[in-house]
């Protein structure tokens, strides 16, 4: 366990000296910020028609989740591929570190980075709650909620699970390749498939196969679940399965590397 | 400390190492000598737990390299041929990271101590990306030493260093080798001669010779050839030299020198020198030729190549 933490910490530190991480963070926060501003404007415009419904920040988390499809591949592409290219993988594979610890450490490092970016977006619920109750304090969304508190918590949990699943898949794919660019495009393809493409056959195909496609589609487990305020075990199982699949792929790929 | 038994590794159809058997004791510096592609790196990678062997077994510090890989890795320090460094880290950060991976308490302190050991303490906070080749090699060595391992495996530790750095690196290795087992690979023979207690000559994945550098020299070089240069008539000199007991194959060369051989270990050079002076010649030069470890090595490896090409033909 300590090894996972050591590797995660080094990866996390690395993100803060890499321009890609700053570009990713900037792009995500800017986009989410603009969407938030538009939403606030919309709420104020419709304040009198919006009977009963409390304003929420699912638009922010929804956009954040969508942006992860585009940005996670950039964050994960170098994680193991670059170690292989630079020869530093030899260092890690001859250190007393299990292959799984290496892969999990890389994943956790990426996770900590995404959580840091996500933490910045917490100002949006604080601002929104402040607008609603007319008072701006740090914990106001939780203590004196003017917005839908349960929806806020489930949306954030959903985004965290999406990020965790995407990062695990990205790390797994990065372990297969020595070339970062190859890792980037393969990860992007897999995420686009899970997020969008698989939704089309889910709509068209009838019966059992359609159900399977529908279960595989991530949108149905995020937008229709966490981001709508519902926390269900089936959805959690879906994300945990993807995390396990990604980390397992990564560990196996590292082991296969040893045998070559 | 290191026991290798019938180690074999295939890369697809190509056999990289073939039935290697050797051992190394504590406090011994063993040199792995061979041309590029002989299988030195492959053997080292297997011993450090980087990859499993196709066949055969090996134990390092008493642990099986396949079954107890993690225990082996805890006890081995390894400097790969391409020094694995993170250019975006400072020397101290890098060593602290390695110390943390090896679960050393007070990792920062240990990192600094190890930097001192390889004389890099002044560059502790410089980025590795700006380091020279020699400094990179030294920080690579520091990484291998940080957990004070029982066994040190160094793949071409002096490659790419300038002469002063080579001397310094050899000094450091000899220091470490006093109480630890060191296995190092090199294709520079003088290096093996200089640092190693024992040399394994490996070619095409097989051990072709194994002994101390001195024994190897005398065993394989059955005789020693000497060039003699004097002022005066060489034919007459050749006769005089031929009369000294123990000389063989005396030959007067057209360039005005005389060559002769004697059996290794039975040095007749003092007698020859005396005879030359007594005969009234002015002795200008007397030096051994063509019997360095270099040539023995070339001889050994060339024989194999010839044998192989004959087989192929």
Contacts between the chains, C-beta under 8 A, distances in Angstrom:
chain1	res1	chain2	res2	distance
A	2	B	100	7.9
A	2	B	103	6.3
A	3	B	101	6.2
A	3	B	103	8.0
A	6	B	97	6.9
A	6	B	100	4.3
A	6	B	101	5.5
A	7	B	101	7.6
A	10	B	97	5.4
A	14	B	88	6.5
A	17	B	88	5.7
A	18	B	88	7.9
A	86	B	84	7.2
A	86	B	86	7.9
A	87	B	80	6.8
A	87	B	82	4.3
A	87	B	83	8.0
A	87	B	84	5.0
A	88	B	84	4.2
A	88	B	85	7.1
A	88	B	86	6.3
A	89	B	84	7.8
A	90	B	45	7.6
A	90	B	50	6.0
A	90	B	80	4.9
A	90	B	82	7.8
A	90	B	84	5.5
A	91	B	80	7.2
A	91	B	84	3.7
A	91	B	98	7.8
A	91	B	143	7.3
A	92	B	101	7.8
A	93	B	49	7.5
A	93	B	50	5.3
A	94	B	45	8.0
A	94	B	48	4.3
A	94	B	49	5.7
A	94	B	50	5.0
A	94	B	73	5.9
A	94	B	76	7.4
A	94	B	78	4.9
A	94	B	80	7.8
A	95	B	73	6.2
A	95	B	98	7.3
A	95	B	101	4.9
A	95	B	102	6.7
A	96	B	70	5.1
A	96	B	73	4.4
A	96	B	74	4.5
A	96	B	101	7.3
A	96	B	102	6.5
A	96	B	103	7.9
A	97	B	101	6.0
A	98	B	70	7.1
A	258	B	50	6.7
A	258	B	51	4.9
A	258	B	52	6.6
A	259	B	51	6.9
A	259	B	52	6.8
A	260	B	11	7.6
A	260	B	51	7.9
